[in-house]
């Protein structure tokens, strides 16, 4: 188990908001598109009740340009 495992959707959203991301629009299926208000970067988040997979969260952070350490300390 890595440091990013076991995070829920709400926790990920709370931390993304601290980095300037806002809900943009619904995505395909049970996903949402979030956009950074200044840079315009987009990330797609799965909106599920279960924990987010660590690999999925790492890919989201890579898309967003957020360091894992900074995300964990937010």
N, C-alpha and C positions, 0 to 999 in steps of 0.2 A: 504494500500500500504506500502510495506516494503522499506528498504533502497536500496535493490538491484533491485527493480522493475524499468522497463523503460530503461534498458541497451541494447544497440544494439551490434551486433556481433563484429563490428570494435572496439568498446570501450573495450569489454571483451578481444579481442585478444591483443590490445595494453597493457593492464594491465598484461595479462599472460606472455607476452614477458619480462616485467620488472622482473618477477620472474624466468626467465630462460627457459621458454617453447618455443619450435620451432615446426613449421609444420612438421609432419612426413609423412603422407600419406592421401589420400582420404578415407573416411569411407563409410559405407553403406548409400545409398540414398544421401541426401543433408547434410551429416555430414563429419567432418574432425577429424583426430586423431592427437593430439599434444603431444609431448614428452619432458620431462625435459632433458636438455643436460647432466646433471651430475648424477642425481639419476635414470633416465630412467623411471620415473613415466609417465603414459599415461592418457590423458583425451580425451573424445570425445565431440566435440562441434557441435551443430546444426548450419548450415550456412543458416539462413533465413533472409529475409528482415525485418521482424517485430521484435518487442522487445522480448528479451529472458525472459521466465517465471522465476519468482523469485525462485521457487522450483528447476527448472532445473539448474539455476546458483549456488544455494547453494549445489546441488549434485556435480556439477563440481568442486567447491572449496573444498569440502570434499575429493573428489578423488585426487585432486592435493595436498592436505595437506596445503592449504592456509587459514589463518584466515580471516574472513570477514572484520574486521577492517583494517588489513594490505592491503587487496585487495582494499578497498575503498580509502585508503590513497595513493595508488600507482599512 
